[in-house]
Amino acid sequence: MSLKLSDLSACFEGVIPSIISTADAEGLPNISYLSHVAMVDDRHVALSNQFFAKTAANIRLNPHAAVLLVDARNAAQFRLEVVFAYSVDEGPLFDHLSLQLDASSAQVGMAGIMKLRNLDVFRVIRIDAIPSQVATAEPDEPERDRIAAAAAIVEAIGAQADADGIVDATLAGIRDHLGFGQSLLLQLYEERSQLVTIGSLGYEHSGIGSDVPVGEGVIGAAAGGGRLVKVSDMSRIRRFGAAVRDSAADEDRTRSIPLPGMPDAMSQIAVPMIAAGALRGVLFVECRKRLAFSGEDEAALSIVARQAATSLALSEVLSLDSEPARTAASEAPPPERSIHVVHHRFDDSIFIDGEYVIKGVAGRLLASMLEKHLESGRLEFTNREIRLDATLKLPDFKDNLETRLLLLRRRLDEKALPVRLQRLGRGRIGLALDGRLRLDGRTDQKG
């Protein structure tokens, strides 16, 4: 049976480096390792042009070469006879591989160092399988029907009407139907050019409220490029750098929340969440196994990400349909308990009893509700009135109010603080206080 390039899909994941053999005009051979080999179509492969000078010179003199590929799942080896066709330094394929390289480099603190210069495209003349001395590994778990899994997750997401349910259904569905237990859902906040974690599953610390700059690492690259980004073997990437860069090193650590992660993750995938042509966030999944995410997983997660993005966008519209908030005075809290809230206005960061909670628009929302409570005793608010409150200065383009309130509610619950938010129905929010409130608004920058 003749082999096709599509049969070698696992060889193009970049787990085991490929080898190219060239010869000069006199037939003297030269062998070099390749950082990336990608399938262009059924008859062409693209090789990253990071060659040593001798390899590049040989190809100019003699366009024929041989490429050795290795399947990281079972060590199967394949030899490709190829002939140089053309070079590219722009276009969809170049952008995709460049994005992958930039993202994986950033994971080990080498952003901007390992840049893709161009791709050399070769026509494949022949493919030969090379007998391997290593036995083919048997799969350690049964194959899942990704189409059925994606359908089940989409159905669960579609049954939800609010942001809480949508986020939970998305992450739980990925765990239960696709078998990936560690995942994050991050919302794009354009006014800060950041992605903020609003959903987390499978980590010791949830990291709710942690943020990633657009364009940074695997998650930020998926957002910045609007394309799926996948790393199939983190160990190979780590060999290029001594340690993962600490992105918060230059920030005020009292106002930062660490992004959750698996220190021993081998595979990572970040999928942009797009609705009506606009980026709304990123779905991120990781696994301890190499080559954990197949092409079918990519397709399934892309379907799930788009459904989640669309449902979250719809939840913003539905939240406008709410009952008027009541203005009843609050019940008298225990007189011995005092709650000290500090609102730093320069970045809208909130500290409750000395503990950092949140910053940005979410912090401004909480401060506003607490101020109104002190003025009139109110404990209930609606999304509609919040959106109409000009003093909050919500972003004009997309306020993402539902997910901002979700972020704030989950952050308060996670910290088990004496200030909480409660859902009282569609578009209605309740404020719960376990003591007498004292609100301190400060304009200094260091608190």
C-alpha positions in Angstrom: 0.0 0.0 0.0 1.5 3.4 -1.0 1.9 6.0 1.7 0.4 9.5 1.6 1.5 12.5 3.5 -1.8 12.5 5.4 -0.8 9.1 6.8 2.2 10.8 8.5 0.3 13.5 10.4 2.0 12.7 13.7 5.4 13.3 12.1 4.6 16.9 11.6 3.9 17.8 15.2 7.6 18.7 15.9 8.1 16.3 18.8 11.1 14.5 17.3 13.4 16.7 15.1 13.5 15.8 11.4 16.7 15.4 9.3 17.4 16.7 5.9 20.2 15.3 3.7 21.5 17.3 0.8 24.5 17.1 -1.6 26.6 19.6 -3.4 27.4 19.7 -7.1 30.0 16.9 -6.7 27.7 14.7 -4.7 29.3 15.3 -1.3 26.5 14.8 1.3 25.6 17.1 4.2 23.1 16.3 7.1 21.3 18.9 9.2 18.4 18.9 11.7 15.2 20.7 11.0 13.2 22.6 13.6 9.9 22.4 11.7 8.4 20.3 8.9 4.8 21.0 7.8 2.5 19.4 5.3 1.3 21.9 2.7 -0.9 19.6 0.7 -0.9 16.0 -0.6 2.3 16.5 -2.6 4.3 19.2 -0.8 6.0 19.8 2.5 7.4 23.1 3.9 10.7 23.2 5.8 11.6 26.0 8.1 14.6 27.8 6.7 16.8 27.8 9.8 19.4 25.8 7.8 23.1 25.9 8.3 24.8 27.7 5.4 26.0 24.5 3.9 22.5 23.0 3.6 21.2 26.2 2.0 24.1 26.3 -0.4 23.6 22.7 -1.4 19.9 23.2 -2.2 20.8 26.1 -4.5 23.3 23.8 -6.4 21.2 20.7 -6.2 17.5 20.9 -5.6 17.1 17.2 -4.7 17.1 16.2 -1.0 16.0 13.5 1.4 14.1 14.1 4.6 13.8 11.7 7.5 10.6 12.0 9.6 9.8 10.1 12.9 6.4 9.4 14.4 6.8 10.2 18.1 3.9 7.9 19.0 5.7 4.7 17.9 9.1 5.6 16.5 8.1 4.7 13.0 10.5 6.3 10.5 9.8 7.6 7.0 12.1 8.8 4.2 10.9 11.4 1.8 12.5 12.0 -1.5 11.9 15.7 -2.2 12.8 18.4 -4.7 12.9 22.1 -4.0 9.9 24.0 -5.4 9.8 27.6 -4.0 10.2 29.7 -0.9 7.6 31.8 1.0 8.0 34.5 3.6 4.3 35.5 3.9 0.8 34.0 3.6 -1.4 31.8 5.7 1.0 28.8 6.0 4.0 31.1 6.9 1.8 33.0 9.4 0.6 29.8 11.0 4.1 28.3 11.6 5.5 31.7 12.6 2.8 32.0 15.2 3.5 28.5 16.5 7.2 29.2 16.8 6.7 32.6 18.5 4.2 31.1 21.0 6.3 28.1 22.0 9.5 30.3 22.3 7.7 32.7 24.6 6.8 29.7 26.9 10.5 29.4 27.8 11.4 33.1 28.0 12.8 33.4 24.4 10.1 35.5 22.8 11.4 37.3 19.7 14.6 35.2 19.6 13.6 32.2 17.5 12.1 34.0 14.5 11.0 32.2 11.4 12.7 33.8 8.4 11.0 31.9 5.6 9.8 28.5 4.5 11.2 26.4 1.7 8.5 24.3 0.0 9.5 20.9 -1.5 7.6 18.6 -3.8 7.5 15.0 -2.5 8.5 12.5 -5.1 8.4 9.4 -3.0 7.7 8.2 0.6 9.3 5.0 2.0 8.7 3.5 5.4 11.8 2.5 7.2 11.6 -0.6 9.5 11.9 0.4 13.2 13.5 -1.6 15.9 11.0 -0.2 18.4 7.7 -2.0 18.7 4.6 0.1 17.9 3.0 1.3 21.1 -0.6 0.4 21.7 -3.0 3.2 22.6 -3.4 3.5 26.4 -7.1 4.4 26.2 -9.9 3.9 23.6 -10.4 6.4 20.9 -13.2 8.9 21.5 -15.7 9.9 18.9 -14.8 13.6 18.7 -17.9 14.5 16.7 -20.2 13.0 19.2 -18.2 14.6 22.0 -18.4 18.1 20.5 -22.1 17.7 19.9 -22.7 16.7 23.5 -20.7 19.7 24.8 -22.4 22.1 22.4 -25.8 20.8 23.6 -24.8 21.4 27.2 -23.6 24.9 26.5 -26.7 25.7 24.5 -28.9 24.8 27.4 -27.4 27.5 29.6 -28.7 31.1 29.7 -26.1 32.8 31.9 -22.3 33.2 31.8 -21.8 31.0 34.9 -23.6 28.0 33.3 -21.9 28.5 29.9 -18.4 28.6 31.4 -19.0 25.6 33.6 -20.6 23.6 30.9 -17.7 24.3 28.5 -15.0 23.2 30.8 -16.8 20.3 32.4 -17.8 19.1 28.9 -14.2 19.1 27.7 -13.3 17.0 30.8 -16.2 14.5 30.6 -16.5 14.1 26.8 -13.0 14.7 25.5 -11.0 13.5 28.5 -8.9 16.6 29.2 -9.1 17.5 32.9 -7.1 20.8 32.9 -8.6 23.8 31.1 -9.1 27.5 31.3 -11.5 29.9 29.7 -10.2 33.5 29.3 -12.2 36.5 28.3 -10.8 39.3 26.2 -10.8 42.7 27.7 -9.9 45.0 24.9 -9.4 48.2 27.0 -6.5 46.4 28.7 -5.4 44.3 25.7 -5.5 41.4 28.1 -7.2 38.0 28.5 -8.6 37.4 32.0 -9.3 34.0 33.4 -13.0 33.6 34.2 -13.2 29.8 34.3 -10.8 27.2 35.5 -11.0 23.4 36.0 -8.5 20.8 37.3 -6.0 23.1 39.0 -5.1 23.3 42.7 -5.5 27.1 42.5 -8.2 28.3 40.1 -6.4 31.5 39.1 -9.7 33.3 38.6 -8.8 36.9 37.7 -5.3 36.1 36.4 -4.4 37.8 33.1 -2.3 37.2 30.0 -1.3 40.0 27.6 -2.5 39.6 24.0 0.4 38.2 22.0 2.2 36.6 24.8 2.8 32.8 25.1 0.5 30.2 23.7 -2.7 31.8 25.0 -1.8 35.4 24.0 -0.6 34.2 20.5 -3.9 32.5 19.8 -5.7 35.8 20.7 -3.3 38.0 18.8 -3.2 35.9 15.7 -6.8 34.7 15.8 -5.6 31.2 15.1 -5.4 27.9 17.0 -1.9 27.4 18.6 -0.7 23.9 19.6 2.4 22.6 21.3 2.8 18.8 21.2 6.0 18.4 23.2 6.9 21.0 25.8 10.1 19.1 26.8 11.6 19.9 23.4 10.8 23.6 23.8 12.2 23.6 27.3 15.5 22.4 26.0 15.9 25.8 24.3 15.5 27.7 27.6 16.5 27.2 31.2 13.2 28.2 32.7 9.8 29.6 32.0 9.9 33.4 32.1 8.0 35.0 35.0 5.7 37.4 33.2 4.8 39.1 36.5 8.4 39.9 37.5 8.2 43.6 36.9 4.7 44.0 38.2 3.4 44.9 41.7 2.8 41.4 43.1 0.3 42.6 45.6 -2.0 43.3 42.6 -1.3 40.2 40.5 -2.9 36.7 40.4 -0.8 33.8 39.1 -2.0 32.0 36.0 -2.7 28.4 36.9 -0.7 25.7 35.0 0.8 22.2 35.0 4.5 22.4 35.5 4.8 18.9 33.9 2.5 19.6 30.9 3.7 18.1 27.7 0.9 19.3 25.3 -0.9 22.6 25.2 -3.5 24.0 22.9 -5.1 27.5 22.8 -8.2 28.0 20.7 -9.6 31.5 19.9 -13.2 32.0 20.8 -14.8 33.9 17.9 -18.4 35.1 17.6 -19.8 37.2 14.7 -16.2 37.7 13.4 -14.9 39.2 16.7 -12.5 37.6 19.2 -14.1 37.2 22.6 -11.6 35.1 24.4 -9.4 32.0 24.4 -10.1 28.4 25.4 -6.9 26.8 26.8 -6.3 23.1 27.5 -3.2 21.2 28.5 -2.2 17.6 29.2 0.7 15.6 30.6 0.9 13.4 27.5 3.0 14.2 24.4 0.9 14.5 21.3 -2.2 14.7 23.4 -4.2 16.7 20.8 -5.0 15.2 17.5 -6.4 16.9 14.4 -9.9 15.6 15.5 -9.4 17.2 18.9 -8.4 20.5 17.3 -11.7 20.4 15.3 -13.8 19.5 18.3 -12.3 22.2 20.5 -12.7 24.8 17.7 -16.4 23.9 17.5 -16.8 24.1 21.3 -14.9 27.4 21.5 -17.1 29.1 18.9 -20.3 27.8 20.6 -19.0 29.1 24.0 -18.2 32.5 22.4 -21.6 32.8 20.8 -23.5 31.8 23.9 -21.5 34.3 26.1 -22.3 37.0 23.6 -26.0 36.1 23.7 -26.0 36.1 27.5 -25.0 39.8 27.5 -28.1 40.5 25.5 -30.4 38.4 27.7 -29.1 40.0 30.8 -30.7 43.3 29.8 -34.1 41.7 30.3 -34.4 42.1 34.1 -36.8 43.1 36.8 -36.3 46.5 38.5 -34.0 46.3 41.5 -35.6 46.7 44.9 -34.3 49.4 47.2 -35.0 47.8 50.6 -32.5 48.6 53.3 -30.1 46.0 54.4 -30.5 43.8 57.5 -28.4 45.0 60.4 -25.1 43.1 60.3 -23.4 41.8 63.5 -22.2 44.9 65.3 -18.9 43.3 66.3 -17.8 42.6 62.7 -16.3 45.4 60.6 -15.4 45.1 56.9 -12.6 47.4 55.7 -12.6 47.9 51.9 -10.0 50.0 50.2 -10.5 51.2 46.6 -7.4 52.4 44.9 -8.7 54.7 42.2 -5.6 54.9 40.0 -6.1 51.2 38.9 -9.5 50.5 40.5 -7.9 47.7 42.6 -9.9 46.5 45.6 -8.5 45.2 48.9 -10.9 43.7 51.5 -9.5 43.5 55.0 -6.0 43.9 53.6 -6.4 41.1 50.9 -6.2 41.9 47.2 -9.3 41.0 45.3 -9.5 42.4 41.8 -8.7 45.5 39.7 -9.8 47.2 36.5 -13.5 47.5 35.5 -14.5 44.7 37.8 -13.0 46.5 40.8 -14.8 49.7 39.7 -18.1 47.8 39.6 -17.7 46.5 43.1 -16.7 49.9 44.5 -19.8 51.5 42.9 -22.1 48.9 44.4 -20.6 49.4 47.8 -20.8 53.2 47.6 -24.5 52.9 46.7 -25.1 50.6 49.6 -23.5 53.1 52.0 -25.6 55.9 50.5 -29.0 54.2 50.6 -28.7 50.7 52.0 -29.3 49.0 48.7 -28.5 45.4 48.2 -29.8 44.7 44.7 -28.8 46.0 41.3 -29.6 45.3 37.7 -27.3 44.9 34.6 -29.4 47.5 32.8 -28.8 50.3 35.4 -25.1 49.4 35.6 -24.7 49.8 31.9 -26.5 53.2 32.0 -24.3 54.5 34.8 -22.0 56.9 33.1 -19.7 57.2 36.1 -18.6 53.6 35.7 -17.1 54.5 32.3 -17.7 51.0 30.9 -15.9 50.4 27.5 -18.1 51.6 24.6 -17.2 48.8 22.2 -17.9 45.7 24.3 -18.5 46.0 28.0 -18.7 42.2 28.6 -20.6 43.1 31.8 -21.9 39.5 32.4 -18.5 38.0 32.4 -17.0 40.8 34.5 -19.6 40.2 37.1 -19.0 36.5 36.9 -15.3 37.1 37.4 -15.9 39.3 40.4 -18.5 36.9 41.9 -16.2 33.9 41.6 -13.1 35.8 42.9 -15.0 36.9 46.0 -16.3 33.4 46.6 -12.9 31.9 46.1 -11.3 34.2 48.7 -14.2 33.4 51.2 -14.5 37.2 51.9 -17.2 38.9 54.0 -18.4 40.7 50.8 -20.1 38.5 48.1 -22.2 38.9 45.0 -25.3 36.7 44.4 -27.3 36.0 41.3 -30.9 36.9 42.0 -32.3 36.1 38.5 -31.7 37.2 35.0 -29.9 40.5 34.9 -30.1 41.0 38.7 -27.3 41.0 41.2 -27.4 40.9 45.0 -24.8 42.3 47.4 -24.2 40.3 50.6 -22.2 41.7 53.5 -21.2 39.8 56.7 -20.5 42.9 58.7 -20.5 46.7 58.9 -18.9 48.2 55.8 -16.2 50.8 55.8 -15.1 52.0 52.4 -11.9 53.9 51.9 -11.3 55.4 48.4 -7.7 56.3 47.8 -6.1 58.1 44.9 -2.4 57.2 45.8 -0.6 54.6 43.7 1.0 52.4 46.3 -1.8 52.1 48.9 
